[in-house]
Amino acid sequence: MDSITEFEGLNAQQFGGSSVPNLGGGSSSSSSSSSSSSSSNSRYENQKRRDWNTFCQYLKNHRPPLTLSRCSGAHVLEFLRYLDQFGKTKVHTPICPFYGHPNPPAPCPCPLRQAWGSLDSLIGRLRAAFEENGGMPEANPFGARAIRLYLREVRDVQSKARGISYEKKKRKRPQQQILPPPTGA
């Protein structure tokens, strides 16, 4: 599953009426004119470019409009919270009878949110795009401590709410056979 599919439904009205890049990768007049140059890029590079364009469009439509040089971790958090409304991952609330169940047996009114993994991937791509577009690594708002803390909180909340562990998987080491001690030689 493409980690950004949650954002495919974005359109111009959701960004305050301005034109917005087509995040779904579908056909549009602007994408067909640049298809020869972007077709040689990897899927990751194309996604990173679309994410970057979406974030820049968000900054333009922000009230008051923001320039990239004035963008901070707080603005990135605002962007992530804005994107949450387009999420497709059911995150159960503590009062929901299905809280902690990875596969609930019935529908519930709990909200749909962006999945932690999607947000984590998005921040990674935007962090790289910021530096590729001339930003200084030490001024990268996508690497701010507040962003790391927010992502950790989202991961923990979703882990508990969905009953899914996001712990890093430890590599299994091949078990060594224990040989019996040699008998008298």
C-alpha positions as CSV (number, residue, x, y, z in Angstrom):
1,M,0.0,0.0,0.0
2,D,1.3,3.4,-0.9
3,S,1.9,5.3,2.3
4,I,0.4,8.5,0.9
5,T,-2.9,7.1,-0.5
6,E,-4.6,8.7,2.4
7,F,-3.9,12.1,0.8
8,E,-5.2,11.2,-2.7
9,G,-8.6,12.8,-1.9
10,L,-7.3,16.3,-1.5
11,N,-8.6,18.9,-3.9
12,A,-8.6,22.6,-4.5
13,Q,-11.5,23.4,-2.1
14,Q,-9.7,21.8,0.8
15,F,-6.8,24.1,0.2
16,G,-8.9,27.2,0.2
17,G,-9.8,27.2,-3.5
18,S,-6.3,27.4,-5.0
19,S,-5.0,24.9,-7.4
20,V,-3.3,21.9,-5.8
21,P,-1.1,19.2,-7.4
22,N,-2.8,16.0,-8.1
23,L,-1.5,13.8,-5.3
24,G,-3.1,10.6,-6.6
25,G,-0.8,10.4,-9.6
26,G,-3.8,10.5,-11.9
27,S,-3.9,12.4,-15.2
28,S,-4.0,16.1,-15.2
29,S,-2.9,18.7,-17.7
30,S,0.2,19.7,-15.7
31,S,1.4,16.1,-15.0
32,S,1.2,15.1,-18.7
33,S,3.5,18.0,-19.8
34,S,6.2,17.0,-17.3
35,S,5.8,13.2,-17.6
36,S,8.9,12.7,-19.7
37,S,11.2,14.2,-17.0
38,S,9.3,12.6,-14.0
39,S,8.9,9.2,-15.5
40,S,12.6,8.5,-15.0
41,N,12.3,9.2,-11.3
42,S,11.6,6.5,-8.8
43,R,8.3,6.1,-7.1
44,Y,9.8,7.5,-3.9
45,E,11.2,10.6,-5.7
46,N,7.8,11.3,-7.4
47,Q,6.0,10.9,-4.1
48,K,8.5,13.2,-2.4
49,R,8.0,15.8,-5.0
50,R,4.2,15.6,-4.7
51,D,4.4,15.8,-0.9
52,W,6.7,18.8,-1.1
53,N,4.4,20.6,-3.5
54,T,1.4,19.8,-1.2
55,F,3.2,21.3,1.8
56,C,4.3,24.4,-0.2
57,Q,0.7,24.8,-1.3
58,Y,-0.4,24.5,2.3
59,L,2.0,27.3,3.3
60,K,0.7,29.5,0.5
61,N,-2.9,29.0,1.6
62,H,-2.1,29.4,5.3
63,R,-3.6,32.5,6.9
64,P,-1.5,34.6,7.0
65,P,0.6,33.0,4.2
66,L,3.9,31.6,5.3
67,T,7.3,31.5,3.5
68,L,9.4,28.4,3.9
69,S,12.1,30.4,5.7
70,R,9.6,31.3,8.4
71,C,8.1,27.8,8.7
72,S,8.7,26.1,12.1
73,G,8.0,22.8,13.7
74,A,4.7,24.2,15.0
75,H,3.6,24.9,11.4
76,V,4.5,21.3,10.4
77,L,2.5,20.0,13.4
78,E,-0.4,22.1,12.2
79,F,-0.1,20.6,8.7
80,L,-0.1,17.1,10.2
81,R,-3.2,17.8,12.2
82,Y,-4.8,19.2,9.1
83,L,-4.1,16.1,7.1
84,D,-5.6,13.9,9.9
85,Q,-9.1,14.7,8.7
86,F,-8.3,12.8,5.4
87,G,-7.1,9.7,7.2
88,K,-8.5,6.2,6.6
89,T,-7.3,4.4,9.7
90,K,-9.9,3.8,12.5
91,V,-8.5,4.8,15.8
92,H,-10.7,3.7,18.7
93,T,-11.3,6.0,21.7
94,P,-10.8,4.6,25.2
95,I,-14.6,4.4,25.7
96,C,-15.2,2.4,22.5
97,P,-15.9,-1.3,23.2
98,F,-13.4,-2.2,20.5
99,Y,-10.6,-0.2,22.0
100,G,-7.4,-2.4,21.8
101,H,-8.9,-4.8,19.2
102,P,-7.0,-5.0,15.9
103,N,-10.0,-6.4,14.0
104,P,-13.3,-5.2,15.5
105,P,-16.3,-7.4,14.7
106,A,-18.7,-4.4,14.0
107,P,-18.6,-0.8,12.9
108,C,-18.2,2.0,15.5
109,P,-18.3,5.8,15.4
110,C,-14.6,6.2,16.3
111,P,-12.7,8.7,14.1
112,L,-10.6,8.0,11.1
113,R,-7.0,9.3,11.3
114,Q,-3.8,9.2,9.4
115,A,-1.9,6.1,10.2
116,W,1.3,6.6,12.2
117,G,3.4,4.8,9.5
118,S,2.1,7.2,6.8
119,L,2.9,10.2,8.9
120,D,6.3,8.9,9.7
121,S,7.1,8.2,6.0
122,L,5.7,11.6,5.0
123,I,7.9,13.5,7.5
124,G,10.9,11.5,6.2
125,R,10.2,12.5,2.6
126,L,9.5,16.2,3.5
127,R,12.7,16.3,5.7
128,A,14.7,15.1,2.7
129,A,12.9,17.4,0.3
130,F,13.5,20.5,2.5
131,E,17.3,20.0,2.3
132,E,17.2,19.2,-1.5
133,N,15.3,22.5,-2.0
134,G,18.1,24.5,-0.4
135,G,17.1,24.3,3.3
136,M,19.9,24.1,5.9
137,P,19.8,20.8,7.8
138,E,20.1,22.6,11.2
139,A,17.0,24.7,10.3
140,N,14.9,21.8,9.0
141,P,11.4,22.1,10.7
142,F,10.7,18.5,9.8
143,G,13.5,17.3,12.1
144,A,12.3,19.4,15.1
145,R,12.0,17.7,18.5
146,A,8.3,18.6,18.6
147,I,7.7,16.5,15.4
148,R,9.5,13.5,16.8
149,L,7.5,13.7,20.1
150,Y,4.2,14.1,18.1
151,L,5.0,11.0,16.0
152,R,5.9,9.0,19.1
153,E,2.6,10.1,20.7
154,V,0.6,9.2,17.6
155,R,2.3,5.8,17.5
156,D,1.6,5.0,21.1
157,V,-2.0,6.1,21.0
158,Q,-2.7,4.1,17.8
159,S,-0.9,1.1,19.2
160,K,-3.1,1.0,22.3
161,A,-6.3,1.9,20.4
162,R,-5.8,-0.6,17.7
163,G,-4.1,-3.4,19.7
164,I,-1.1,-3.4,17.3
165,S,2.4,-3.3,18.5
166,Y,4.7,-0.9,16.7
167,E,7.8,-2.1,18.5
168,K,10.8,-2.7,16.3
169,K,11.1,-6.4,15.5
170,K,14.2,-8.0,16.8
171,R,16.1,-10.2,14.4
172,K,15.9,-13.8,15.2
173,R,19.3,-15.4,15.7
174,P,19.7,-18.9,14.6
175,Q,19.6,-21.1,17.7
176,Q,22.8,-22.9,18.4
177,Q,22.6,-26.5,19.2
178,I,24.0,-27.2,22.6
179,L,26.2,-30.2,22.3
180,P,26.5,-32.5,25.3
181,P,29.9,-32.3,27.0
182,P,32.4,-34.8,25.7
183,T,32.6,-38.0,27.7
184,G,36.0,-39.1,29.1
185,A,38.6,-39.0,26.4
